[in-house]
Amino acid sequence: MKTARKDFVSIKGIVNGVLRKVRARSGPRARAEEIWTRVVGEELAALARVSGVSADAVEIEVTGAAARAELSSFYRDRYLKALKDAGLAHLRRVHFTMSDARQEH
């Protein structure tokens, strides 16, 4: 007779994992991402994504120098105002970084 040992995970572990994921999706970064997409639109959001949120800044990772220049020049202030209006006034700075190792200067 074969006996198969099945590994199991406690329900508490599963629930805690799900709760961590839900909290991460509803935190400041998720809100910053949603606001970013709303401000710049789907087309430009495809070229740049929120890659991090710190105590007072949002980091946006951009695919190219032209997109970085456009987003920085035309959307930074609009985005900061939208963050403030959404109750995220502590996010006062936006940094744009290149996502490609072959950064254009």
C-alpha positions as a printed Julia matrix, in Angstrom:
105×3 Matrix{Float64}:
  0.0    0.0     0.0
  1.34   3.38   -1.0
  1.15   6.24    1.4
  1.46   9.67   -0.05
  2.5   12.45    2.21
  1.05  15.72    1.16
  2.58  18.95    2.32
  0.11  21.42    3.61
  0.01  25.04    4.57
 -1.96  26.26    7.5
 -5.04  28.34    6.83
 -3.52  31.1     8.95
 -0.51  31.24    6.6
 -2.72  31.47    3.54
 -4.92  34.17    5.06
 -1.92  36.23    6.19
 -0.4   36.0     2.7
 -3.62  37.15    1.05
 -3.98  40.03    3.52
 -0.4   41.19    2.81
 -1.14  41.26   -0.92
 -4.42  43.15   -0.42
 -2.75  45.72    1.83
  0.07  46.19   -0.68
 -2.44  46.82   -3.46
 -4.36  49.39   -1.45
 -1.38  51.25    0.01
  0.27  54.5    -1.08
  2.08  52.87   -4.01
 -1.11  51.4    -5.45
 -2.85  54.75   -5.06
  0.12  56.53   -6.65
 -0.02  54.08   -9.59
 -3.75  54.6   -10.1
 -3.38  58.37   -9.98
 -0.4   58.24  -12.38
 -2.41  56.31  -14.96
 -5.36  58.67  -14.59
 -3.18  61.8   -15.0
 -1.07  60.7   -17.98
 -3.53  58.33  -19.67
 -3.16  54.7   -20.69
 -0.88  55.38  -23.65
  1.8   57.24  -21.68
  1.34  54.99  -18.65
  2.5   52.15  -20.89
  5.84  53.96  -21.27
  6.32  54.71  -17.58
  5.38  53.04  -14.32
  5.56  53.85  -10.64
  8.57  51.86   -9.46
  8.68  53.05   -5.87
  7.23  55.29   -3.2
  9.29  56.62   -0.3
  8.44  58.9     2.59
  8.08  61.99    0.38
  8.76  60.94   -3.22
  7.48  58.82   -6.07
  9.9   57.21   -8.49
  8.69  56.75  -12.06
 10.58  54.35  -14.3
 10.49  55.49  -17.93
 11.38  53.52  -21.08
 13.19  56.29  -22.97
 14.72  59.74  -22.78
 12.05  61.36  -24.95
  9.25  60.01  -22.78
 11.14  61.06  -19.65
 11.51  64.61  -20.95
  7.84  64.84  -21.93
  6.53  63.39  -18.68
  8.85  65.47  -16.54
  8.05  68.71  -18.36
  4.33  68.38  -18.9
  2.98  66.0   -16.26
  5.05  66.38  -13.07
  3.08  69.33  -11.64
 -0.27  67.89  -12.7
  0.64  64.58  -11.02
  1.79  66.25   -7.8
 -1.47  68.2    -7.64
 -3.49  65.02   -8.18
 -1.54  63.29   -5.39
 -2.24  66.21   -3.07
 -5.93  66.21   -3.98
 -6.08  62.47   -3.24
 -4.72  62.95    0.28
 -1.13  62.05   -0.53
  0.29  65.53    0.03
  3.33  64.04    1.79
  4.49  62.91   -1.67
  6.07  66.19   -2.75
  8.68  65.01   -5.24
  8.71  62.93   -8.42
 11.89  61.34   -9.78
 12.05  59.98  -13.3
 14.56  57.2   -13.97
 15.42  55.25  -17.09
 14.37  51.6   -17.09
 16.97  50.53  -19.66
 20.65  49.98  -18.85
 21.46  51.77  -22.11
 20.34  55.17  -20.8
 20.37  58.06  -23.2
 22.07  61.24  -22.01
